[in-house]
Amino acid sequence: MAYDFWAQRDKNIKKTIFLVLIFIILLGLIGYGVDVLYLGSKFPIITIIAVAVALIQSLVAYYVGDKLVLATVGAQPVDMSVPQEKQLYNVVKEMTIASGLPMPKVYIFAEDSPNAFATGRDEYHSSIAVTDGLLYTMDREELQGVIAHEMAHIRNRDILTMMIVSALLGAIILIADWARRIMFYGGRGSRRRSSGSGNAIVLVVFILLVILAPIIARLLALAVSRTREYMADAGSVEFTRNPEALAKALEKISTHADRVVDKATQGTAHLFFFDPLKRKLNESESFVAELFSTHPPVRKRIELLRNVPK
């Protein structure tokens, strides 16, 4: 039976919104618990401070994060005198027209591993960077599939979405850490008052929430990242009308001798078209992999692409 890629994309959008709402609820519950149970205040002081810190971090990433990532990998603007790089520029221009987006800046960086990523806060401040390994591995159609995938990330504002998710994750980790410190190093009077007023069960639930919330938040962040990859695959099909091109590109990368991008880090891995750290977890389709991987299993991505309705 043919797979309806666009129906899945709509489901993924709803799933992402739902996951972000869970982030906000977790943050609110922890903050409210600290303020009420330990500080004796109904005004969410701790929550506001945690959100403010996360917001400042996000603003820095929002305005200069793309430049930092490009500098980290040593990305350079394409050289139009090099045939492969000129072809890359032309393919990006073609996909720009197909997507209806402004032309992003185009970069290349030295890595044998074939890979690519998009960065930038919106379609007017966006960049696409590819490894030279990608240029020498892909034919023109396969390159179109990869670039269209990255253009879909730009159109879908995925960088902005992941920035929001990262900010919420950072705020949850921060406020949970504060809560643990308050529980163990202070707030004894508040604990006694809570116990004496029959709120012992609420207190136990709150302690469990403080312990588990950072773990749950990390899992949610990974889930959003995987969801965005499926959506970008769907966007690539939409722009190129050629799902086989992207499927072949994924096959080539998955069987390439060098799949590790040496300049990639844990913090930037989710940006890449294909897992740049060659983690076995991302190649598995197990339940654990579904929870902890940054990218969907490549075999599943290829299968979905080859079952797109004609």
Secondary structure, DSSP 4 states (H G I P E B T S, - for coil): ----HHHHHHHHHHHHHHHHHHHHHHHHHHHHHIIIIIS--SS-HHHHHHHHHHHHHHHHHHHHHHHHHHHHHT-EE--TTSHHHHHHHHHHHHHHHHHTPPPPEEEEE--SS--EEEEESSTTSEEEEEEHHHHTT--HHHHHHHHHHHHHHHHTTHHHHHHHHHHHHHHHHHHHHHHHHHHHHS-HHHHHHHHHTT-HHHHHHHHHHHHHHHHHHHHHHHHHHHHHHHHHHHHHHHHHS-HHHHHHHHHHHHT-S----TT--TTTGGGBSS-TT--HHHH--SHHHHHH-SS--HHHHHHHHTT---
